Amino acid sequence: MIFRLFAAALAASFLLSPVAAETNDLTTIARSSGAPEIPGLKIVWLASWGDVAKAHPWRNIIVHQTEGPAGSARGGALEQAKNPTRRGVTVWVETDGTVYWAVAETLVPTHGDGANRNDNKYIDNKATYRQVVRDNSIGVEFAGNFPDVAKGPTEAQIAAWRILVRVLRARYDIPRERVYAHNWIDYKDARYCEGCALATLAREWGE
């Protein structure tokens, strides 16, 4: 009986070790500087990371979806890189899963509309009302829901998001309950819930 329990525990450790190692490796990468390669993620660095201790103090992640066609993330990211504080975000994700890091993490692009949602339609808004704003929230924009704004993210975007959100959370020490859809915190287009599916997934995936 003891031998069987020992064997089961040993087998479980072999099963869990690669996952733990992968998580530790990703956390190490997430706390680095420069333009690192991130396993499983195709990332184009238009602005590289600096010392994470000197980054803007991001406390939240806001998920956006832009009404642009497939292929528009690159253009949006390039324009953002030229004018970092314009209306837009720090990170852009193309329909094929390519991630564009457009803006230095010390700068604050203009995104979000002031966290003016207080109807509790999607989440309890007491903690977000006038609180989850651009000054404390790093934004991620997913391109490609044109001409159907209700069109969801692609499988490639979801796969990229699974890794990207872990990196963002590890780098800036953001808990999963602080990942928000744009529509959860602001009154948005009534035709669809912007960012809701992706923010929900990020919270469900956990650590």
Buried (B, 14 or more C-beta within 10 A) or exposed (E): EEEEEEEEEEEEEEEEEEEEEEEEEBBEBBBBEEBBEBEEBBBBEBBEBEEBEEBBEBBBBBBBBBBBEEEBBBBBBBEBBEEBEEEBBBBBBBBBBBBBBBBBBEBBBEBBEEBBBEEEEBBEBEEBBEBBBBEBBBBBBBBBBBEEEEEBBBEBBBBBBBBBBBBBBBBBEBEBEBBBBBBBBBEBEEEBBBBBBBBBBBBEBEE
